[in-house]
Amino acid sequence: MAHTSSQTTIVFVVVALICAFVPAFSVEEAEEKVLWDTCLLKISPKCALDIIGVVFENLTITDACCHDLVQEGKMCHDTLIKYIAEKPHFVAHETEYLKKSDDLWTHCVSISQTA
């Protein structure tokens, strides 16, 4: 049951980020909004959920999603994870999440290089 609850939390976070926060950017944040919009187009929703699950819920990622992550680029990956990690629900463990994000990036780059 806890696994279902954590998946529900992940889905809620992604939906909230896409539906609520993207349109809420101010004019001063136009550059970040363009980056955000561009990043969201580069990766499938399933892989986005998998990436978030690895960083925030200790789940696993497929090689295919690793390839998508590397194609997305480090800047997009860092932007997504940092944006979520700074939310009140996660901020107490932000340093841990950012380390897991870097570890995931390193893992996915190594997977992409061997394929």
Buried (B, 14 or more C-beta within 10 A) or exposed (E): EEEEEBBEBBEEBBEEBBEEBEEEBEEEEEEEBEBBEBBBEBBEEEBBBBBBBBBBEEBEBEEBBBBBBBEBBEEBBBBBBEBBBEEEEBEEEBEEBBEBBBEBBEBBBEBBEEE
